């Protein structure tokens, strides 16, 4: 575990990109497996590479959002605009403020990149994607922000696998 902590501390952006490229893409693949109720290779190799690049780009924005929204909530505390928060309340405040502001952008940006890769214009169910910010991401990131800083991006990337499985199950084909 020390090697992991050293790596993410020394290379915060690159390690975030790598973790999301692998785990975010894995979440996409598992979602397809769940939808079709079979194990198969859902993407051409070129699309798989583009998906990994997509997740790496998203990781950079997530890493900056994590840092920025922690500073946002701390700034509100320091200027007495909100009361001093305990660990759970602080984690919830960071998660809620991040997901209700940056999260909306991320959902649109993620779908834009998905559409770019698929060469389509699919905005179907974007409202459901935005709703996931409330029912999934705020609780998930509340847990995430309770962890020590070196583990936060890794857990966030792992949450993308969990959401992929949930969405794949929810969108299961009726074959």
N, C-alpha and C positions, 0 to 999 in steps of 0.2 A: 504494500500500500504506500510505502514511503516513496517508491519510484514514481507512482502515479501522482502523488502530491507534488513531488519535485518537478515532474514534467508539466503539470497544469499551472504551477506557480511560475516556472521559468518561461513557458511558452503559452500564455493564456489564450491568445487568438488562434494560433495554429492547433493547439490541442482541442479547442472548442470546434474548430472546423472539422478535424478528424473524427471526433466523437459523433457529431451530428451527421457527417457524411456517411458514416457506417450505420449508426443506430437509426437515424431518420429514414434512410433508404431501406433498412431492414423493416421498419414499421410500415413503409409503403408496400413492401413485398408481402409481409404477413397479412396486411389488410386484403390484398388481392387473393391470397390463399384462402382466407376466411370467407370472402365473398363467393368464391367459386367452389368452396368446400373440397379443394384438392391442392396438392403441392405441385407447382410448376414454375417455370421461369417466365415471369410476366412481362419482361422488357427485353428488347434487343440490347446487345452490349453497349451500343452507342447511347441509347436512352438511359441505361443504367448509369453510365458515366455522367451524363447530363443531370440525372437525379442526384447523384453524389455531389456534383458541383453546386446544384441548387441548394442542397442542405448545408453545404459548406458556407455559401453566401448568407443563408439565413442565420447560421451560427454566429457570424460576425455581428449581425444586428442584434441577436439575442444577448451576446456577451456585453455589448455596449448598453443595452437596455437594462441588464441586471445591475451594472455599475451605476448607471444614471438614475434609476428609480430608487435604489438604496440611498443615494445622495439626496434625491428629491424628498423622500420621507424624513431623512435625518435633518434636512434643511427646514422642513416644516416644524419638526420638534425643536430645533435650535432657535427658531424665530417665534416660538410659543404660539404657533398657529394650530397645533394639535398638542395634546398632552404627551408627556414622556410615556413611551410605550414599553411594555414588557416584551419578552422574546416572541411569544405567540402573536400578540397584537401587532408588533413591528413586522413580522413575517407576513401577516395577513395584509397589512397596510401597503407594503411593497408589492405584494402579489396583486392585490385589487387595483392599485393605481397603475401598475404596469400593464395588466391585462385589459383594463378598461380604456387605456389610452393607446399605448404602443400595440397591444394585441389586435386591435381593429385594423391597424396598418398591416400587421404581420399576416393576418388572414387574407387580406386583399393581395398583398405582395406574393404570398405563397401560391395563391390561386393563379395570379398573373404568370408566375414562373412555370407552374404546372401547365397552363395553357400554351405558353411559349414552347415548351418542350414537346407537348402533344400536338402542336400546330392546330389548335382548336380555340374556340371562343365559348368555353363552358363556365357559366356563372351560376349554374343550377345548384340549389341548396346552400348558397353562400350564407344565408341567414342561419342555417343550422351550424355551419362552421363558426360563425360569430357567437352563437349561443354556447358553443363548447368552451368559450372563454369563461363563462359563468359556472357551468356545471362541472367542468373538468379542470381547466387551467388555473383558476383562482385557488381551489383547494390543493391541487398538485403543487403549485408554486409556493403556497403557504408552507407546505412540508419542506420543499426545496430550500426556502430561505431560512429555515430553522437549522439547517446543516452548516457545518464549517464551510467557509468560502471555497476551498479547493474541490469540494464534492458537488457543488451546486450545478455547474454546467453539465457534469456527467449525469446527474440525476435528471436534469431537464431533457437531455438527449434520450435517456431511458424512458421518460414519460412519453416521448413521441412514439416509441414502440408500443407502449401500453395503449395509447389512443388509437394507433393503427389497428390493433387487435379488436378494440371495442368497436370502432367504426366498421371494420370488416365484418364482424359478427352482426352488427346492426343492419348493414347493407347486403346481407347474405342473399345470393340468388335463390330463387325458388325452383330449383331443378329437381 
